[in-house]
Amino acid sequence: MCGRYSLAKSKIELEDRFQAEMLEDFKPRYNIAPSQLVPVITSDSPKGFSHFYWGITPSFAKNKPVANKLINARSESITEKISFKNSFKKNRCLVPADGFYEWKKVGKKTKVPYRFVFLNESLFSFAGIWEEFETEKGEIAHTFTILTTRPNLLTSEIHDRMPVILTKENEERWLNLNSSEAELLSMLTPYPDEQMTKYTVSPMVNQVANDSPFVIRKTLPMDQFGNYTLFG
């Protein structure tokens, strides 16, 4: 699954990469977690970033709070699950990111966090679907979920799933409502591992409240005493 990611770039960098307008008060995010309000790009508004909650609530589930969330959808069953198939047809989105986190189990109670990025640490996008629902207060909220697929070689060393990362060429086709189902499904494959890298980060990332540049800094592997050393 993908349960945490980063968007540690500036407003200018995001607008230049995705050719979409961002809110003036946007700030880089280093530790994005489910239920938070974060930028996405939808086919309804491809020239501007929308801000949706991470964690989809199916349209048939009325008056459910954002906390009742589904943060990932398996791409292999996306056309079968009633929770997702309608959104897959009509409500697709790009989820901008520059890295994501997974945890490697190294003992009965110890997990080491890793950050996965492109070799040049540039921006990319996850394949997402979105939904709107009515809150308990009668307000309309928008939520999204990230599609996952089998891991590439790099990710498989840590986890048995990875988020679907779209190539830059496929982003426009993902948002195009005229794209065929077969065309869309062909995009839901592991991203080439030779274009990515990973490194260990501080266990600071384990706490959602920690959302600073220290979270994404590289560390040396954990020593025999369970300590980490930050680079830089």
Sequence and secondary structure as in RCSB ss.txt:
>XXXX:A:sequence
MCGRYSLAKSKIELEDRFQAEMLEDFKPRYNIAPSQLVPVITSDSPKGFSHFYWGITPSFAKNKPVANKLINARS
ESITEKISFKNSFKKNRCLVPADGFYEWKKVGKKTKVPYRFVFLNESLFSFAGIWEEFETEKGEIAHTFTILTTR
PNLLTSEIHDRMPVILTKENEERWLNLNSSEAELLSMLTPYPDEQMTKYTVSPMVNQVANDSPFVIRKTLPMDQF
GNYTLFG
>XXXX:A:secstr
    EEE   HHHHHHHHT B  TT   EEEE TT EEEEEETTSTTB EEEEESB  TTSTT  TTS B EEEG
GGTTT TTTHHHHHH EEEEEESEEEEEEE SSS EEEEEEEETT   EEEEEEEEEEE TTS EEEEEEEEEE 
  HHHHTT S EE EE HHHHHHHH TTS HHHHHTT S   GGGEEEEEB GGGGSTT  SGGGGSBEE   TT
S  EE  
